[in-house]
Amino acid sequence: MASLMIVAAIFLLSLTSASVVHGRSSRRRFVRSYDEPVTTQATWSKASLIVAAIFLVAGLLLSSATVVHGGGGGRRFVRSYDEPCKEMRLYFHDILYDFSNSTANSTSAVVASPAALLRAAKNTTIFGTTVVFNDPMTEGTSALPPSLEETAVRAQGLYLYDGKAASTLNAWLAFSVVFNSTARRGTLSLMGADPSTATRDISVVGGTGDFFMSRGVATLRADAVEGFTYFRLLMDIKLYECYI
């Protein structure tokens, strides 16, 4: 805002300079010179006016962008490492397509599985298997939504299994939580290791919209598992940097 005021001041000074040159000031004097032009002052005044106008427009655009992406509406940015500035609890529903269920009733699919490599290495794990998902998320209830395609919150991304031990199903997650409702709009970006432990934390590394520049931690816990095709995660998200 201070830089914008400085630019505005330059703009006003340029206008004043231009008005003195082109106006009928009582201090003006007539000059006839055949060696040097006498219009230098007017020319520089026009140039300074153009430059000031460009800076003024740029300053206004930068100020507008800051308000739009920073949330606006009087919101302020909070950074707190003792207490979260925002918390939410979501349920993450993943239904894997396994060629026996319907594609309309599944929300994720295996896109890479190095079966030949695993057989050659005599590896009994699913190391290297990659799954892409577009999963519905629910807030306040663990029940699946009536329609898997129309939910206000979705998780979109991928996870891959990177554990080589046969007794573990360690994975790595990278996804966005997409909010699309009248209450909240925007995204949260999450990524990190997902080991097979009772609870695990992954990082909230950024956000957009209502969650612009948000950072924090999401704690995951398996809430339900049905074979290999369905699991439900309870996700407690705590943001320590956010706009409120």
C-alpha positions in Angstrom: 0.0 0.0 0.0 2.9 2.4 0.8 4.4 1.8 -2.6 1.1 2.5 -4.2 0.9 5.9 -2.4 4.4 6.8 -3.6 3.4 6.0 -7.2 0.3 8.1 -6.8 2.4 11.0 -5.5 4.8 10.7 -8.5 1.7 10.7 -10.8 0.4 13.9 -9.2 3.8 15.6 -9.4 3.9 14.7 -13.1 0.5 16.3 -13.6 1.6 19.4 -11.8 4.7 19.7 -13.9 2.7 19.2 -17.1 0.2 21.9 -16.1 2.9 24.5 -15.3 4.5 23.9 -18.7 1.3 24.0 -20.8 -0.7 26.4 -18.6 -0.5 30.2 -18.8 1.7 30.8 -15.8 2.6 34.5 -15.0 6.3 33.3 -14.5 6.7 32.1 -18.1 8.9 33.9 -20.5 9.1 33.8 -24.2 12.4 32.3 -25.6 13.6 32.3 -29.2 16.6 30.0 -29.8 18.1 28.9 -33.1 20.7 26.6 -31.6 18.9 24.6 -28.9 15.3 23.5 -28.8 13.2 25.0 -26.1 10.6 22.2 -25.8 12.8 19.8 -23.7 10.9 20.6 -20.5 7.5 19.8 -22.1 8.9 16.6 -23.7 10.3 15.4 -20.4 7.0 16.2 -18.7 5.1 14.1 -21.1 7.5 11.2 -20.7 7.4 11.4 -16.9 3.6 11.5 -17.1 3.5 8.3 -19.2 6.0 6.5 -16.9 4.1 7.5 -13.8 0.8 6.3 -15.4 2.4 2.9 -16.2 3.7 2.6 -12.6 0.3 3.6 -11.2 -1.5 0.9 -13.3 1.1 -1.7 -12.3 0.8 -0.8 -8.6 -3.0 -1.1 -8.8 -2.8 -4.5 -10.5 -0.3 -5.8 -7.9 -2.5 -4.5 -5.1 -5.6 -6.1 -6.7 -3.8 -9.5 -7.1 -2.6 -9.4 -3.5 -6.2 -8.9 -2.3 -7.7 -11.6 -4.5 -5.2 -14.3 -3.8 -4.7 -13.3 -0.1 -8.3 -13.9 0.6 -9.4 -10.3 1.0 -12.5 -9.5 2.9 -10.5 -8.3 5.9 -8.9 -11.7 6.5 -5.5 -11.8 8.0 -2.6 -14.3 7.7 -1.8 -16.2 10.9 1.3 -18.3 11.7 1.1 -20.2 14.9 3.1 -23.3 15.9 1.5 -23.8 19.3 -2.2 -23.9 18.3 -3.7 -24.6 14.9 -5.4 -21.7 13.2 -7.8 -24.0 11.5 -8.9 -27.6 12.0 -11.2 -30.0 10.2 -12.0 -33.7 10.2 -12.7 -35.5 6.9 -13.3 -39.1 5.8 -11.5 -40.4 2.8 -13.3 -43.2 0.8 -11.3 -45.2 -1.7 -13.0 -47.9 -3.9 -10.5 -49.6 -6.1 -11.5 -51.0 -9.5 -10.5 -54.6 -9.6 -12.1 -55.8 -12.9 -15.0 -57.4 -11.0 -16.8 -54.3 -9.7 -18.4 -51.6 -11.8 -16.3 -48.7 -13.1 -19.2 -46.4 -12.1 -18.9 -47.7 -8.5 -15.2 -47.3 -8.2 -13.1 -44.2 -7.5 -9.5 -45.4 -8.1 -7.6 -47.7 -10.5 -4.2 -49.2 -10.8 -2.3 -47.5 -13.6 1.1 -49.3 -13.1 2.0 -52.7 -11.7 5.4 -54.2 -12.5 4.1 -57.8 -12.2 6.8 -59.3 -14.4 9.6 -57.6 -12.4 8.1 -58.7 -9.1 7.9 -62.3 -10.3 11.5 -62.2 -11.6 12.7 -60.9 -8.3 10.5 -63.3 -6.4 8.9 -60.4 -4.5 5.6 -61.2 -2.9 4.7 -57.5 -2.2 3.0 -55.0 -4.5 6.1 -52.8 -4.6 5.8 -50.3 -7.4 2.1 -50.5 -7.9 0.7 -47.1 -8.6 -3.0 -46.1 -8.0 -4.7 -42.9 -9.3 -7.8 -41.8 -7.4 -10.6 -39.3 -7.4 -12.2 -40.1 -4.1 -15.2 -38.7 -2.4 -14.7 -37.2 1.1 -17.3 -36.7 3.8 -17.3 -34.3 6.7 -18.9 -35.3 10.0 -20.0 -38.7 8.8 -18.2 -41.9 7.9 -21.0 -43.1 5.6 -20.5 -43.2 1.9 -22.3 -40.3 0.1 -25.4 -41.2 -1.9 -23.6 -40.2 -5.1 -19.9 -40.9 -5.5 -19.6 -38.3 -8.2 -21.3 -35.3 -6.5 -19.6 -34.4 -3.2 -18.5 -31.0 -1.9 -15.1 -32.3 -1.0 -12.9 -34.7 -3.1 -9.4 -36.1 -2.9 -7.6 -36.2 -6.2 -4.1 -37.6 -6.8 -2.2 -40.8 -6.5 -0.5 -43.3 -4.1 2.2 -45.8 -4.9 3.4 -48.7 -2.8 7.1 -48.4 -2.0 7.5 -51.0 0.8 9.7 -54.0 -0.1 8.9 -56.0 3.0 6.2 -58.6 2.5 4.6 -57.9 5.8 4.0 -54.2 5.2 2.0 -52.1 2.7 3.9 -48.8 2.9 2.8 -46.2 0.4 3.6 -42.7 -0.6 0.7 -40.2 -1.1 0.4 -37.0 -3.2 -3.0 -35.5 -3.7 -5.2 -32.4 -3.5 -8.3 -32.0 -1.3 -10.7 -30.1 -3.5 -13.4 -28.0 -1.8 -16.4 -26.9 -4.0 -19.2 -25.6 -1.9 -20.7 -22.3 -0.9 -19.0 -22.7 2.5 -15.5 -23.3 1.2 -13.8 -23.1 -2.1 -10.2 -23.9 -3.0 -7.7 -26.7 -2.5 -5.2 -28.1 0.0 -2.1 -29.9 -1.3 -0.9 -32.9 0.8 2.1 -35.3 0.3 4.2 -37.7 2.3 5.0 -41.2 3.4 2.0 -43.4 4.4 3.5 -46.3 6.4 1.4 -49.1 7.7 1.1 -47.8 11.2 -2.0 -47.1 13.4 -1.6 -43.3 12.8 0.7 -41.4 10.5 1.2 -37.7 9.6 1.6 -36.2 6.1 2.4 -32.7 5.3 0.0 -30.0 4.1 2.4 -28.1 1.8 0.1 -25.4 0.3 -3.3 -24.3 -0.8 -5.4 -22.1 -3.0 -8.6 -20.1 -2.7 -9.9 -20.0 0.8 -6.8 -22.0 1.8 -4.3 -19.8 0.0 -0.7 -20.3 1.4 -2.0 -22.8 4.1 0.5 -25.2 5.7 0.1 -27.8 8.4 -0.2 -31.5 9.1 -2.8 -34.1 8.4 -3.0 -37.1 10.7 -4.4 -40.3 9.0 -5.9 -43.3 10.6 -7.5 -46.4 9.0 -11.1 -46.3 9.9 -12.3 -49.3 7.8 -10.8 -51.8 5.5 -12.6 -54.3 3.3 -10.1 -56.5 1.5 -8.0 -54.9 -1.1 -10.8 -52.9 -2.9 -12.1 -50.5 -0.2 -10.7 -48.6 2.6 -11.7 -45.5 4.6 -9.3 -43.1 6.2 -10.1 -40.7 9.0 -8.2 -37.5 8.3 -7.6 -34.8 11.0 -6.2 -31.7 9.3 -4.5 -29.0 11.4 -3.3 -25.9 9.7 -0.6 -23.8 11.4 -0.3 -21.2 8.7 -3.6 -19.9 7.1 -5.8 -16.9 6.5 -8.6 -16.4 9.0 
